[in-house]
Amino acid sequence: MNSDDVAATRILARKMLRKKARNDIIDASFNRFTRHEDPNTLPSWFAEDEARHMFCDRLQPTKAEM
């Protein structure tokens, strides 16, 4: 683990100290890829909704936090 990984882990741990942020992180971990379903079998409205609500960018630490 390099220093950037350690810093990102500490930032994520600090965010998880607050209940709302912790619940947001947990809720963001659920998406259509968690069950490994074939995207071609999913309804189009579902795929569009998932694309709109992906939270992966939120979990990345900002430059100010680093």
Secondary structure, DSSP 8 states (H G I E B T S, - for coil): --HHHHHHHHHHHHHTTSHHHHHHHHHHT-SGGGTT--GGGS-HHHHHHHHHT--GGGGS--TTT-
